[in-house]
Amino acid sequence: MEHVQADHELFLQAFEKPTQIYRFLRTRNLIAPIFLHRTLTYMSHRNSRTNIKRKTFKVDDMLSKVEKMKGEQESHR
């Protein structure tokens, strides 16, 4: 029984520090969050990508594009 108690104490000592750190980080994040819960739409003008291709994207187009590239590679050999 004493051996089990000693093992339990070692277990608690090993995991006490990390849990204290995580508890501290949790409370600090509640008080002063690193990331604010908002979208970044106000910075969309800095984004050079457009979403036009996303709207018309189809998986079949992707397959045909790969098949076309493979066909071109085989014709160059």
C-alpha positions as a printed Julia matrix, in Angstrom:
77×3 Matrix{Float64}:
   0.0    0.0     0.0
   2.85   2.35    0.85
   4.4    1.68   -2.57
   1.15   2.72   -4.28
   1.03   5.89   -2.17
   4.63   6.73   -3.14
   3.86   6.16   -6.82
   0.82   8.4    -6.53
   2.93  11.16   -4.93
   5.5   10.93   -7.74
   2.72  11.11  -10.29
   1.26  14.22   -8.66
   4.67  15.9    -8.46
   5.37  15.15  -12.13
   2.09  16.63  -13.35
   1.61  19.46  -10.88
   3.89  21.98  -12.61
   2.4   21.66  -16.11
  -1.12  21.89  -14.77
  -0.19  25.04  -12.87
   1.22  26.52  -16.06
  -1.9   25.61  -18.05
  -4.14  27.02  -15.34
  -2.14  30.26  -15.38
  -2.33  30.49  -19.18
  -6.07  29.86  -19.07
  -6.74  32.62  -16.55
  -4.43  35.02  -18.39
  -6.22  34.26  -21.65
  -9.58  34.94  -20.01
  -8.36  38.31  -18.74
  -6.32  39.43  -21.77
  -6.88  37.19  -24.81
  -4.15  36.87  -27.39
  -6.62  36.39  -30.24
  -9.8   38.38  -30.35
 -12.96  36.67  -31.53
 -13.61  38.67  -34.68
 -13.16  38.28  -38.38
 -10.45  39.93  -40.39
 -12.75  41.26  -43.1
 -11.49  44.76  -42.44
  -8.13  43.62  -43.88
  -9.57  41.96  -46.99
  -8.27  44.77  -49.21
  -4.73  43.55  -48.46
  -5.52  40.09  -49.81
  -4.36  39.68  -53.39
  -6.32  36.45  -53.98
  -9.82  36.42  -55.31
 -12.45  33.82  -54.58
 -13.82  33.6   -58.12
 -12.05  30.29  -58.79
 -13.34  28.9   -55.5
 -16.95  29.48  -56.47
 -16.6   27.63  -59.78
 -14.29  24.86  -58.5
 -15.22  21.26  -59.24
 -13.22  18.16  -58.35
 -13.77  16.75  -61.84
 -11.97  19.79  -63.28
  -9.01  19.0   -61.07
  -8.9   15.42  -62.38
  -9.08  16.53  -66.0
  -6.3   19.06  -65.4
  -4.02  16.35  -63.96
  -4.83  13.98  -66.82
  -4.06  16.74  -69.31
  -0.69  17.43  -67.63
   0.18  13.71  -67.7
  -0.74  13.54  -71.38
   1.51  16.52  -72.15
   4.41  14.97  -70.23
   4.05  11.68  -72.1
   3.96  13.45  -75.47
   7.24  15.27  -74.66
   9.07  11.98  -74.03
